[in-house]
């Protein structure tokens, strides 16, 4: 068996270090401002009119994305799940 060269050993060491850091911070991501804004606009606790007015006050894009997100969150998620999962 060939002995490992210094460059091969260094590559394996850096790879192991990268995997360790990635697994250590696997759930450490924070939401970005646009994601927080989308969740605020599409909050299932708001009625449709309030969600649309929030969109008009904060966004300059068409309402379709936030409308689809509103429908999905209203149907499949509750505010409690959003707070525990994303806004922790």
PDB file of N, CA, C and O in Angstrom:
ATOM      1  N   UNK A   1       0.841  -1.175   0.000  1.00  0.00           N
ATOM      2  CA  UNK A   1       0.000   0.000   0.000  1.00  0.00           C
ATOM      3  C   UNK A   1       0.891   1.244   0.000  1.00  0.00           C
ATOM      4  O   UNK A   1       1.881   1.322   0.727  1.00  0.00           O
ATOM      5  N   UNK A   2       0.516   2.196  -0.822  1.00  0.00           N
ATOM      6  CA  UNK A   2       1.289   3.430  -0.911  1.00  0.00           C
ATOM      7  C   UNK A   2       1.073   4.272   0.341  1.00  0.00           C
ATOM      8  O   UNK A   2       0.000   4.243   0.944  1.00  0.00           O
ATOM      9  N   UNK A   3       2.066   4.993   0.711  1.00  0.00           N
ATOM     10  CA  UNK A   3       1.906   5.912   1.835  1.00  0.00           C
ATOM     11  C   UNK A   3       1.208   7.176   1.347  1.00  0.00           C
ATOM     12  O   UNK A   3       1.371   7.588   0.199  1.00  0.00           O
ATOM     13  N   UNK A   4       0.444   7.774   2.223  1.00  0.00           N
ATOM     14  CA  UNK A   4      -0.278   8.986   1.871  1.00  0.00           C
ATOM     15  C   UNK A   4       0.681  10.161   1.777  1.00  0.00           C
ATOM     16  O   UNK A   4       1.533  10.367   2.642  1.00  0.00           O
ATOM     17  N   UNK A   5       0.520  10.915   0.718  1.00  0.00           N
ATOM     18  CA  UNK A   5       1.347  12.103   0.585  1.00  0.00           C
ATOM     19  C   UNK A   5       0.752  13.219   1.446  1.00  0.00           C
ATOM     20  O   UNK A   5      -0.380  13.132   1.923  1.00  0.00           O
ATOM     21  N   UNK A   6       1.546  14.254   1.624  1.00  0.00           N
ATOM     22  CA  UNK A   6       1.106  15.369   2.452  1.00  0.00           C
ATOM     23  C   UNK A   6      -0.127  16.043   1.860  1.00  0.00           C
ATOM     24  O   UNK A   6      -1.041  16.404   2.601  1.00  0.00           O
ATOM     25  N   UNK A   7      -0.173  16.220   0.544  1.00  0.00           N
ATOM     26  CA  UNK A   7      -1.316  16.907  -0.078  1.00  0.00           C
ATOM     27  C   UNK A   7      -2.589  16.068   0.041  1.00  0.00           C
ATOM     28  O   UNK A   7      -3.667  16.625   0.249  1.00  0.00           O
ATOM     29  N   UNK A   8      -2.491  14.754  -0.084  1.00  0.00           N
ATOM     30  CA  UNK A   8      -3.667  13.889   0.071  1.00  0.00           C
ATOM     31  C   UNK A   8      -4.173  13.937   1.507  1.00  0.00           C
ATOM     32  O   UNK A   8      -5.377  14.017   1.749  1.00  0.00           O
ATOM     33  N   UNK A   9      -3.257  13.889   2.440  1.00  0.00           N
ATOM     34  CA  UNK A   9      -3.631  13.965   3.851  1.00  0.00           C
ATOM     35  C   UNK A   9      -4.275  15.305   4.177  1.00  0.00           C
ATOM     36  O   UNK A   9      -5.246  15.363   4.932  1.00  0.00           O
ATOM     37  N   UNK A  10      -3.739  16.383   3.610  1.00  0.00           N
ATOM     38  CA  UNK A  10      -4.303  17.717   3.825  1.00  0.00           C
ATOM     39  C   UNK A  10      -5.715  17.826   3.249  1.00  0.00           C
ATOM     40  O   UNK A  10      -6.591  18.434   3.864  1.00  0.00           O
ATOM     41  N   UNK A  11      -5.934  17.246   2.086  1.00  0.00           N
ATOM     42  CA  UNK A  11      -7.278  17.268   1.473  1.00  0.00           C
ATOM     43  C   UNK A  11      -8.269  16.519   2.352  1.00  0.00           C
ATOM     44  O   UNK A  11      -9.374  17.009   2.587  1.00  0.00           O
ATOM     45  N   UNK A  12      -7.898  15.355   2.836  1.00  0.00           N
ATOM     46  CA  UNK A  12      -8.798  14.591   3.712  1.00  0.00           C
ATOM     47  C   UNK A  12      -9.061  15.318   5.022  1.00  0.00           C
ATOM     48  O   UNK A  12     -10.180  15.283   5.535  1.00  0.00           O
ATOM     49  N   UNK A  13      -8.060  15.967   5.559  1.00  0.00           N
ATOM     50  CA  UNK A  13      -8.226  16.728   6.792  1.00  0.00           C
ATOM     51  C   UNK A  13      -9.172  17.903   6.587  1.00  0.00           C
ATOM     52  O   UNK A  13     -10.058  18.135   7.410  1.00  0.00           O
ATOM     53  N   UNK A  14      -8.994  18.644   5.502  1.00  0.00           N
ATOM     54  CA  UNK A  14      -9.890  19.771   5.212  1.00  0.00           C
ATOM     55  C   UNK A  14     -11.311  19.303   4.931  1.00  0.00           C
ATOM     56  O   UNK A  14     -12.272  19.949   5.349  1.00  0.00           O
ATOM     57  N   UNK A  15     -11.448  18.196   4.234  1.00  0.00           N
ATOM     58  CA  UNK A  15     -12.774  17.644   3.972  1.00  0.00           C
ATOM     59  C   UNK A  15     -13.468  17.231   5.270  1.00  0.00           C
ATOM     60  O   UNK A  15     -14.652  17.510   5.459  1.00  0.00           O
ATOM     61  N   UNK A  16     -12.738  16.572   6.156  1.00  0.00           N
ATOM     62  CA  UNK A  16     -13.314  16.173   7.449  1.00  0.00           C
ATOM     63  C   UNK A  16     -13.682  17.392   8.283  1.00  0.00           C
ATOM     64  O   UNK A  16     -14.718  17.402   8.949  1.00  0.00           O
ATOM     65  N   UNK A  17     -12.845  18.412   8.249  1.00  0.00           N
ATOM     66  CA  UNK A  17     -13.142  19.643   8.977  1.00  0.00           C
ATOM     67  C   UNK A  17     -14.389  20.329   8.412  1.00  0.00           C
ATOM     68  O   UNK A  17     -15.225  20.811   9.176  1.00  0.00           O
ATOM     69  N   UNK A  18     -14.522  20.378   7.090  1.00  0.00           N
ATOM     70  CA  UNK A  18     -15.696  20.972   6.460  1.00  0.00           C
ATOM     71  C   UNK A  18     -16.974  20.217   6.783  1.00  0.00           C
ATOM     72  O   UNK A  18     -18.004  20.834   7.058  1.00  0.00           O
ATOM     73  N   UNK A  19     -16.923  18.896   6.755  1.00  0.00           N
ATOM     74  CA  UNK A  19     -18.098  18.081   7.097  1.00  0.00           C
ATOM     75  C   UNK A  19     -18.477  18.288   8.559  1.00  0.00           C
ATOM     76  O   UNK A  19     -19.661  18.370   8.887  1.00  0.00           O
ATOM     77  N   UNK A  20     -17.492  18.372   9.430  1.00  0.00           N
ATOM     78  CA  UNK A  20     -17.762  18.596  10.856  1.00  0.00           C
ATOM     79  C   UNK A  20     -18.451  19.930  11.086  1.00  0.00           C
ATOM     80  O   UNK A  20     -19.446  20.002  11.807  1.00  0.00           O
ATOM     81  N   UNK A  21     -17.922  20.997  10.470  1.00  0.00           N
ATOM     82  CA  UNK A  21     -18.553  22.306  10.629  1.00  0.00           C
ATOM     83  C   UNK A  21     -19.945  22.327  10.027  1.00  0.00           C
ATOM     84  O   UNK A  21     -20.845  22.956  10.583  1.00  0.00           O
ATOM     85  N   UNK A  22     -20.139  21.658   8.909  1.00  0.00           N
ATOM     86  CA  UNK A  22     -21.466  21.637   8.273  1.00  0.00           C
ATOM     87  C   UNK A  22     -22.470  20.891   9.148  1.00  0.00           C
ATOM     88  O   UNK A  22     -23.599  21.352   9.315  1.00  0.00           O
ATOM     89  N   UNK A  23     -22.088  19.775   9.697  1.00  0.00           N
ATOM     90  CA  UNK A  23     -23.009  19.013  10.541  1.00  0.00           C
ATOM     91  C   UNK A  23     -23.249  19.698  11.881  1.00  0.00           C
ATOM     92  O   UNK A  23     -24.329  19.565  12.457  1.00  0.00           O
ATOM     93  N   UNK A  24     -22.274  20.416  12.377  1.00  0.00           N
ATOM     94  CA  UNK A  24     -22.433  21.121  13.644  1.00  0.00           C
ATOM     95  C   UNK A  24     -23.470  22.234  13.519  1.00  0.00           C
ATOM     96  O   UNK A  24     -24.254  22.440  14.445  1.00  0.00           O
ATOM     97  N   UNK A  25     -23.494  22.945  12.417  1.00  0.00           N
ATOM     98  CA  UNK A  25     -24.422  24.055  12.209  1.00  0.00           C
ATOM     99  C   UNK A  25     -25.560  23.690  11.266  1.00  0.00           C
ATOM    100  O   UNK A  25     -26.063  24.556  10.550  1.00  0.00           O
ATOM    101  N   UNK A  26     -25.971  22.445  11.249  1.00  0.00           N
ATOM    102  CA  UNK A  26     -26.956  21.997  10.265  1.00  0.00           C
ATOM    103  C   UNK A  26     -28.310  22.684  10.446  1.00  0.00           C
ATOM    104  O   UNK A  26     -29.014  22.904   9.461  1.00  0.00           O
ATOM    105  N   UNK A  27     -28.686  23.022  11.656  1.00  0.00           N
ATOM    106  CA  UNK A  27     -29.976  23.668  11.896  1.00  0.00           C
ATOM    107  C   UNK A  27     -29.794  25.077  12.446  1.00  0.00           C
ATOM    108  O   UNK A  27     -30.644  25.565  13.191  1.00  0.00           O
ATOM    109  N   UNK A  28     -28.717  25.721  12.096  1.00  0.00           N
ATOM    110  CA  UNK A  28     -28.372  27.009  12.672  1.00  0.00           C
ATOM    111  C   UNK A  28     -28.691  28.168  11.729  1.00  0.00           C
ATOM    112  O   UNK A  28     -28.282  29.302  11.978  1.00  0.00           O
ATOM    113  N   UNK A  29     -29.419  27.885  10.648  1.00  0.00           N
ATOM    114  CA  UNK A  29     -29.722  28.922   9.663  1.00  0.00           C
ATOM    115  C   UNK A  29     -30.780  29.872  10.185  1.00  0.00           C
ATOM    116  O   UNK A  29     -31.762  29.453  10.798  1.00  0.00           O
ATOM    117  N   UNK A  30     -30.575  31.131   9.941  1.00  0.00           N
ATOM    118  CA  UNK A  30     -31.571  32.144  10.244  1.00  0.00           C
ATOM    119  C   UNK A  30     -32.321  32.508   8.979  1.00  0.00           C
ATOM    120  O   UNK A  30     -31.821  32.325   7.868  1.00  0.00           O
ATOM    121  N   UNK A  31     -33.517  33.022   9.158  1.00  0.00           N
ATOM    122  CA  UNK A  31     -34.275  33.465   7.998  1.00  0.00           C
ATOM    123  C   UNK A  31     -33.743  34.806   7.516  1.00  0.00           C
ATOM    124  O   UNK A  31     -33.279  35.624   8.311  1.00  0.00           O
ATOM    125  N   UNK A  32     -33.813  35.023   6.213  1.00  0.00           N
ATOM    126  CA  UNK A  32     -33.427  36.290   5.642  1.00  0.00           C
ATOM    127  C   UNK A  32     -34.611  37.231   5.711  1.00  0.00           C
ATOM    128  O   UNK A  32     -35.736  36.799   5.960  1.00  0.00           O
ATOM    129  N   UNK A  33     -34.373  38.498   5.495  1.00  0.00           N
ATOM    130  CA  UNK A  33     -35.416  39.513   5.629  1.00  0.00           C
ATOM    131  C   UNK A  33     -36.577  39.246   4.660  1.00  0.00           C
ATOM    132  O   UNK A  33     -37.737  39.410   5.038  1.00  0.00           O
ATOM    133  N   UNK A  34     -36.288  38.846   3.439  1.00  0.00           N
ATOM    134  CA  UNK A  34     -37.370  38.598   2.491  1.00  0.00           C
ATOM    135  C   UNK A  34     -38.214  37.391   2.892  1.00  0.00           C
ATOM    136  O   UNK A  34     -39.417  37.371   2.630  1.00  0.00           O
ATOM    137  N   UNK A  35     -37.607  36.386   3.522  1.00  0.00           N
ATOM    138  CA  UNK A  35     -38.370  35.239   4.000  1.00  0.00           C
ATOM    139  C   UNK A  35     -39.264  35.621   5.181  1.00  0.00           C
ATOM    140  O   UNK A  35     -40.411  35.182   5.259  1.00  0.00           O
ATOM    141  N   UNK A  36     -38.745  36.431   6.088  1.00  0.00           N
ATOM    142  CA  UNK A  36     -39.543  36.901   7.221  1.00  0.00           C
ATOM    143  C   UNK A  36     -40.719  37.720   6.713  1.00  0.00           C
ATOM    144  O   UNK A  36     -41.841  37.577   7.200  1.00  0.00           O
ATOM    145  N   UNK A  37     -40.461  38.579   5.732  1.00  0.00           N
ATOM    146  CA  UNK A  37     -41.519  39.401   5.147  1.00  0.00           C
ATOM    147  C   UNK A  37     -42.584  38.537   4.472  1.00  0.00           C
ATOM    148  O   UNK A  37     -43.777  38.809   4.608  1.00  0.00           O
ATOM    149  N   UNK A  38     -42.165  37.506   3.752  1.00  0.00           N
ATOM    150  CA  UNK A  38     -43.131  36.612   3.107  1.00  0.00           C
ATOM    151  C   UNK A  38     -43.986  35.883   4.128  1.00  0.00           C
ATOM    152  O   UNK A  38     -45.195  35.753   3.942  1.00  0.00           O
ATOM    153  N   UNK A  39     -43.372  35.404   5.210  1.00  0.00           N
ATOM    154  CA  UNK A  39     -44.153  34.733   6.253  1.00  0.00           C
ATOM    155  C   UNK A  39     -45.089  35.710   6.958  1.00  0.00           C
ATOM    156  O   UNK A  39     -46.185  35.326   7.365  1.00  0.00           O
ATOM    157  N   UNK A  40     -44.680  36.941   7.106  1.00  0.00           N
ATOM    158  CA  UNK A  40     -45.548  37.931   7.733  1.00  0.00           C
ATOM    159  C   UNK A  40     -46.752  38.237   6.841  1.00  0.00           C
ATOM    160  O   UNK A  40     -47.877  38.345   7.328  1.00  0.00           O
ATOM    161  N   UNK A  41     -46.518  38.375   5.553  1.00  0.00           N
ATOM    162  CA  UNK A  41     -47.617  38.666   4.620  1.00  0.00           C
ATOM    163  C   UNK A  41     -48.567  37.479   4.533  1.00  0.00           C
ATOM    164  O   UNK A  41     -49.784  37.663   4.519  1.00  0.00           O
ATOM    165  N   UNK A  42     -48.033  36.274   4.474  1.00  0.00           N
ATOM    166  CA  UNK A  42     -48.847  35.079   4.276  1.00  0.00           C
ATOM    167  C   UNK A  42     -49.242  34.411   5.589  1.00  0.00           C
ATOM    168  O   UNK A  42     -49.554  33.220   5.598  1.00  0.00           O
ATOM    169  N   UNK A  43     -49.237  35.133   6.670  1.00  0.00           N
ATOM    170  CA  UNK A  43     -49.591  34.582   7.972  1.00  0.00           C
ATOM    171  C   UNK A  43     -51.016  34.031   7.936  1.00  0.00           C
ATOM    172  O   UNK A  43     -51.946  34.762   7.596  1.00  0.00           O
ATOM    173  N   UNK A  44     -51.204  32.749   8.282  1.00  0.00           N
ATOM    174  CA  UNK A  44     -52.546  32.163   8.234  1.00  0.00           C
ATOM    175  C   UNK A  44     -53.510  32.758   9.257  1.00  0.00           C
ATOM    176  O   UNK A  44     -54.720  32.567   9.134  1.00  0.00           O
ATOM    177  N   UNK A  45     -53.007  33.473  10.262  1.00  0.00           N
ATOM    178  CA  UNK A  45     -53.891  34.101  11.241  1.00  0.00           C
ATOM    179  C   UNK A  45     -54.587  35.335  10.671  1.00  0.00           C
ATOM    180  O   UNK A  45     -55.612  35.767  11.198  1.00  0.00           O
ATOM    181  N   UNK A  46     -54.035  35.904   9.598  1.00  0.00           N
ATOM    182  CA  UNK A  46     -54.658  37.061   8.958  1.00  0.00           C
ATOM    183  C   UNK A  46     -55.725  36.588   7.988  1.00  0.00           C
ATOM    184  O   UNK A  46     -55.616  35.503   7.416  1.00  0.00           O
ATOM    185  N   UNK A  47     -56.760  37.402   7.800  1.00  0.00           N
ATOM    186  CA  UNK A  47     -57.700  37.093   6.728  1.00  0.00           C
ATOM    187  C   UNK A  47     -57.078  37.559   5.409  1.00  0.00           C
ATOM    188  O   UNK A  47     -56.035  38.213   5.397  1.00  0.00           O
ATOM    189  N   UNK A  48     -57.737  37.211   4.299  1.00  0.00           N
ATOM    190  CA  UNK A  48     -57.167  37.495   2.987  1.00  0.00           C
ATOM    191  C   UNK A  48     -56.969  38.994   2.763  1.00  0.00           C
ATOM    192  O   UNK A  48     -55.947  39.409   2.216  1.00  0.00           O
ATOM    193  N   UNK A  49     -57.915  39.785   3.174  1.00  0.00           N
ATOM    194  CA  UNK A  49     -57.823  41.234   2.960  1.00  0.00           C
ATOM    195  C   UNK A  49     -56.631  41.821   3.710  1.00  0.00           C
ATOM    196  O   UNK A  49     -55.884  42.630   3.158  1.00  0.00           O
ATOM    197  N   UNK A  50     -56.454  41.419   4.952  1.00  0.00           N
ATOM    198  CA  UNK A  50     -55.334  41.930   5.734  1.00  0.00           C
ATOM    199  C   UNK A  50     -53.997  41.487   5.136  1.00  0.00           C
ATOM    200  O   UNK A  50     -53.035  42.255   5.115  1.00  0.00           O
ATOM    201  N   UNK A  51     -53.946  40.245   4.652  1.00  0.00           N
ATOM    202  CA  UNK A  51     -52.735  39.762   4.006  1.00  0.00           C
ATOM    203  C   UNK A  51     -52.427  40.568   2.744  1.00  0.00           C
ATOM    204  O   UNK A  51     -51.270  40.900   2.485  1.00  0.00           O
ATOM    205  N   UNK A  52     -53.455  40.880   1.962  1.00  0.00           N
ATOM    206  CA  UNK A  52     -53.257  41.675   0.753  1.00  0.00           C
ATOM    207  C   UNK A  52     -52.807  43.104   1.090  1.00  0.00           C
ATOM    208  O   UNK A  52     -51.940  43.660   0.415  1.00  0.00           O
ATOM    209  N   UNK A  53     -53.387  43.678   2.112  1.00  0.00           N
ATOM    210  CA  UNK A  53     -52.976  45.029   2.510  1.00  0.00           C
ATOM    211  C   UNK A  53     -51.541  45.051   3.041  1.00  0.00           C
ATOM    212  O   UNK A  53     -50.801  46.002   2.789  1.00  0.00           O
ATOM    213  N   UNK A  54     -51.152  44.016   3.767  1.00  0.00           N
ATOM    214  CA  UNK A  54     -49.758  43.910   4.208  1.00  0.00           C
ATOM    215  C   UNK A  54     -48.821  43.807   3.013  1.00  0.00           C
ATOM    216  O   UNK A  54     -47.742  44.399   2.996  1.00  0.00           O
ATOM    217  N   UNK A  55     -49.255  43.046   2.015  1.00  0.00           N
ATOM    218  CA  UNK A  55     -48.444  42.917   0.805  1.00  0.00           C
ATOM    219  C   UNK A  55     -48.296  44.257   0.096  1.00  0.00           C
ATOM    220  O   UNK A  55     -47.196  44.630  -0.313  1.00  0.00           O
ATOM    221  N   UNK A  56     -49.389  44.971  -0.048  1.00  0.00           N
ATOM    222  CA  UNK A  56     -49.345  46.261  -0.743  1.00  0.00           C
ATOM    223  C   UNK A  56     -48.479  47.275   0.000  1.00  0.00           C
ATOM    224  O   UNK A  56     -47.870  48.142  -0.627  1.00  0.00           O
ATOM    225  N   UNK A  57     -48.417  47.178   1.320  1.00  0.00           N
ATOM    226  CA  UNK A  57     -47.624  48.137   2.073  1.00  0.00           C
ATOM    227  C   UNK A  57     -46.133  47.799   2.073  1.00  0.00           C
ATOM    228  O   UNK A  57     -45.306  48.674   2.326  1.00  0.00           O
ATOM    229  N   UNK A  58     -45.780  46.553   1.795  1.00  0.00           N
ATOM    230  CA  UNK A  58     -44.382  46.154   1.933  1.00  0.00           C
ATOM    231  C   UNK A  58     -43.713  45.713   0.640  1.00  0.00           C
ATOM    232  O   UNK A  58     -42.489  45.779   0.536  1.00  0.00           O
ATOM    233  N   UNK A  59     -44.470  45.271  -0.333  1.00  0.00           N
ATOM    234  CA  UNK A  59     -43.888  44.702  -1.540  1.00  0.00           C
ATOM    235  C   UNK A  59     -44.194  45.557  -2.753  1.00  0.00           C
ATOM    236  O   UNK A  59     -45.161  46.319  -2.768  1.00  0.00           O
ATOM    237  N   UNK A  60     -43.363  45.421  -3.760  1.00  0.00           N
ATOM    238  CA  UNK A  60     -43.584  46.085  -5.042  1.00  0.00           C
ATOM    239  C   UNK A  60     -43.784  45.067  -6.165  1.00  0.00           C
ATOM    240  O   UNK A  60     -43.867  45.439  -7.336  1.00  0.00           O
ATOM    241  N   UNK A  61     -43.859  43.802  -5.813  1.00  0.00           N
ATOM    242  CA  UNK A  61     -44.022  42.737  -6.804  1.00  0.00           C
ATOM    243  C   UNK A  61     -45.484  42.302  -6.832  1.00  0.00           C
ATOM    244  O   UNK A  61     -46.241  42.643  -5.922  1.00  0.00           O
ATOM    245  N   UNK A  62     -45.904  41.546  -7.869  1.00  0.00           N
ATOM    246  CA  UNK A  62     -47.287  41.042  -7.888  1.00  0.00           C
ATOM    247  C   UNK A  62     -47.571  40.117  -6.702  1.00  0.00           C
ATOM    248  O   UNK A  62     -46.654  39.571  -6.089  1.00  0.00           O
ATOM    249  N   UNK A  63     -48.822  39.958  -6.402  1.00  0.00           N
ATOM    250  CA  UNK A  63     -49.264  39.269  -5.196  1.00  0.00           C
ATOM    251  C   UNK A  63     -49.275  37.750  -5.343  1.00  0.00           C
ATOM    252  O   UNK A  63     -49.507  37.060  -4.350  1.00  0.00           O
ATOM    253  N   UNK A  64     -49.039  37.200  -6.522  1.00  0.00           N
ATOM    254  CA  UNK A  64     -49.236  35.768  -6.765  1.00  0.00           C
ATOM    255  C   UNK A  64     -48.399  34.886  -5.838  1.00  0.00           C
ATOM    256  O   UNK A  64     -48.930  33.942  -5.253  1.00  0.00           O
ATOM    257  N   UNK A  65     -47.115  35.170  -5.694  1.00  0.00           N
ATOM    258  CA  UNK A  65     -46.272  34.336  -4.827  1.00  0.00           C
ATOM    259  C   UNK A  65     -46.800  34.327  -3.399  1.00  0.00           C
ATOM    260  O   UNK A  65     -46.941  33.262  -2.797  1.00  0.00           O
ATOM    261  N   UNK A  66     -47.089  35.490  -2.860  1.00  0.00           N
ATOM    262  CA  UNK A  66     -47.569  35.563  -1.483  1.00  0.00           C
ATOM    263  C   UNK A  66     -48.964  34.952  -1.345  1.00  0.00           C
ATOM    264  O   UNK A  66     -49.301  34.413  -0.291  1.00  0.00           O
ATOM    265  N   UNK A  67     -49.766  35.033  -2.390  1.00  0.00           N
ATOM    266  CA  UNK A  67     -51.081  34.412  -2.368  1.00  0.00           C
ATOM    267  C   UNK A  67     -50.959  32.887  -2.311  1.00  0.00           C
ATOM    268  O   UNK A  67     -51.658  32.236  -1.534  1.00  0.00           O
ATOM    269  N   UNK A  68     -50.074  32.320  -3.131  1.00  0.00           N
ATOM    270  CA  UNK A  68     -49.868  30.868  -3.106  1.00  0.00           C
ATOM    271  C   UNK A  68     -49.303  30.443  -1.757  1.00  0.00           C
ATOM    272  O   UNK A  68     -49.722  29.428  -1.199  1.00  0.00           O
ATOM    273  N   UNK A  69     -48.363  31.204  -1.235  1.00  0.00           N
ATOM    274  CA  UNK A  69     -47.818  30.907   0.091  1.00  0.00           C
ATOM    275  C   UNK A  69     -48.897  31.006   1.165  1.00  0.00           C
ATOM    276  O   UNK A  69     -48.935  30.188   2.084  1.00  0.00           O
ATOM    277  N   UNK A  70     -49.765  31.997   1.054  1.00  0.00           N
ATOM    278  CA  UNK A  70     -50.881  32.147   1.994  1.00  0.00           C
ATOM    279  C   UNK A  70     -51.795  30.915   1.949  1.00  0.00           C
ATOM    280  O   UNK A  70     -52.201  30.401   2.990  1.00  0.00           O
ATOM    281  N   UNK A  71     -52.110  30.451   0.744  1.00  0.00           N
ATOM    282  CA  UNK A  71     -52.969  29.268   0.622  1.00  0.00           C
ATOM    283  C   UNK A  71     -52.298  28.030   1.209  1.00  0.00           C
ATOM    284  O   UNK A  71     -52.940  27.253   1.916  1.00  0.00           O
ATOM    285  N   UNK A  72     -51.027  27.844   0.926  1.00  0.00           N
ATOM    286  CA  UNK A  72     -50.322  26.676   1.461  1.00  0.00           C
ATOM    287  C   UNK A  72     -50.214  26.726   2.983  1.00  0.00           C
ATOM    288  O   UNK A  72     -50.436  25.724   3.662  1.00  0.00           O
ATOM    289  N   UNK A  73     -49.877  27.882   3.503  1.00  0.00           N
ATOM    290  CA  UNK A  73     -49.756  27.992   4.959  1.00  0.00           C
ATOM    291  C   UNK A  73     -51.110  27.859   5.646  1.00  0.00           C
ATOM    292  O   UNK A  73     -51.203  27.285   6.730  1.00  0.00           O
ATOM    293  N   UNK A  74     -52.145  28.380   5.029  1.00  0.00           N
ATOM    294  CA  UNK A  74     -53.489  28.264   5.615  1.00  0.00           C
ATOM    295  C   UNK A  74     -53.955  26.821   5.629  1.00  0.00           C
ATOM    296  O   UNK A  74     -54.663  26.398   6.543  1.00  0.00           O
ATOM    297  N   UNK A  75     -53.563  26.078   4.628  1.00  0.00           N
ATOM    298  CA  UNK A  75     -54.053  24.705   4.507  1.00  0.00           C
ATOM    299  C   UNK A  75     -53.219  23.716   5.317  1.00  0.00           C
ATOM    300  O   UNK A  75     -53.770  22.822   5.959  1.00  0.00           O
ATOM    301  N   UNK A  76     -51.906  23.868   5.292  1.00  0.00           N
ATOM    302  CA  UNK A  76     -51.041  22.831   5.837  1.00  0.00           C
ATOM    303  C   UNK A  76     -50.300  23.191   7.113  1.00  0.00           C
ATOM    304  O   UNK A  76     -49.755  22.302   7.767  1.00  0.00           O
ATOM    305  N   UNK A  77     -50.261  24.450   7.487  1.00  0.00           N
ATOM    306  CA  UNK A  77     -49.480  24.849   8.650  1.00  0.00           C
ATOM    307  C   UNK A  77     -50.331  25.666   9.615  1.00  0.00           C
ATOM    308  O   UNK A  77     -51.354  26.246   9.253  1.00  0.00           O
ATOM    309  N   UNK A  78     -49.875  25.682  10.826  1.00  0.00           N
ATOM    310  CA  UNK A  78     -50.458  26.582  11.806  1.00  0.00           C
ATOM    311  C   UNK A  78     -49.382  27.568  12.242  1.00  0.00           C
ATOM    312  O   UNK A  78     -48.201  27.354  11.970  1.00  0.00           O
ATOM    313  N   UNK A  79     -49.764  28.609  12.890  1.00  0.00           N
ATOM    314  CA  UNK A  79     -48.797  29.595  13.353  1.00  0.00           C
ATOM    315  C   UNK A  79     -47.836  28.973  14.356  1.00  0.00           C
ATOM    316  O   UNK A  79     -46.662  29.339  14.395  1.00  0.00           O
ATOM    317  N   UNK A  80     -48.316  28.046  15.159  1.00  0.00           N
ATOM    318  CA  UNK A  80     -47.457  27.395  16.143  1.00  0.00           C
ATOM    319  C   UNK A  80     -46.324  26.641  15.463  1.00  0.00           C
ATOM    320  O   UNK A  80     -45.180  26.708  15.914  1.00  0.00           O
ATOM    321  N   UNK A  81     -46.625  25.922  14.383  1.00  0.00           N
ATOM    322  CA  UNK A  81     -45.592  25.186  13.647  1.00  0.00           C
ATOM    323  C   UNK A  81     -44.581  26.157  13.049  1.00  0.00           C
ATOM    324  O   UNK A  81     -43.378  25.897  13.078  1.00  0.00           O
ATOM    325  N   UNK A  82     -45.060  27.266  12.512  1.00  0.00           N
ATOM    326  CA  UNK A  82     -44.144  28.248  11.941  1.00  0.00           C
ATOM    327  C   UNK A  82     -43.228  28.829  13.006  1.00  0.00           C
ATOM    328  O   UNK A  82     -42.032  28.993  12.763  1.00  0.00           O
ATOM    329  N   UNK A  83     -43.755  29.138  14.165  1.00  0.00           N
ATOM    330  CA  UNK A  83     -42.931  29.717  15.225  1.00  0.00           C
ATOM    331  C   UNK A  83     -41.891  28.732  15.708  1.00  0.00           C
ATOM    332  O   UNK A  83     -40.736  29.104  15.916  1.00  0.00           O
ATOM    333  N   UNK A  84     -42.280  27.473  15.891  1.00  0.00           N
ATOM    334  CA  UNK A  84     -41.345  26.475  16.389  1.00  0.00           C
ATOM    335  C   UNK A  84     -40.296  26.144  15.340  1.00  0.00           C
ATOM    336  O   UNK A  84     -39.120  25.990  15.670  1.00  0.00           O
ATOM    337  N   UNK A  85     -40.708  26.031  14.068  1.00  0.00           N
ATOM    338  CA  UNK A  85     -39.796  25.593  13.028  1.00  0.00           C
ATOM    339  C   UNK A  85     -38.896  26.690  12.510  1.00  0.00           C
ATOM    340  O   UNK A  85     -37.690  26.487  12.370  1.00  0.00           O
ATOM    341  N   UNK A  86     -39.467  27.865  12.217  1.00  0.00           N
ATOM    342  CA  UNK A  86     -38.707  28.880  11.501  1.00  0.00           C
ATOM    343  C   UNK A  86     -38.300  30.082  12.342  1.00  0.00           C
ATOM    344  O   UNK A  86     -37.235  30.656  12.113  1.00  0.00           O
ATOM    345  N   UNK A  87     -39.092  30.460  13.272  1.00  0.00           N
ATOM    346  CA  UNK A  87     -38.844  31.712  13.970  1.00  0.00           C
ATOM    347  C   UNK A  87     -38.234  31.509  15.346  1.00  0.00           C
ATOM    348  O   UNK A  87     -38.332  32.379  16.211  1.00  0.00           O
ATOM    349  N   UNK A  88     -37.610  30.371  15.544  1.00  0.00           N
ATOM    350  CA  UNK A  88     -37.012  30.038  16.829  1.00  0.00           C
ATOM    351  C   UNK A  88     -35.829  30.877  17.136  1.00  0.00           C
ATOM    352  O   UNK A  88     -35.213  30.714  18.189  1.00  0.00           O
TER     353      UNK A  88
END
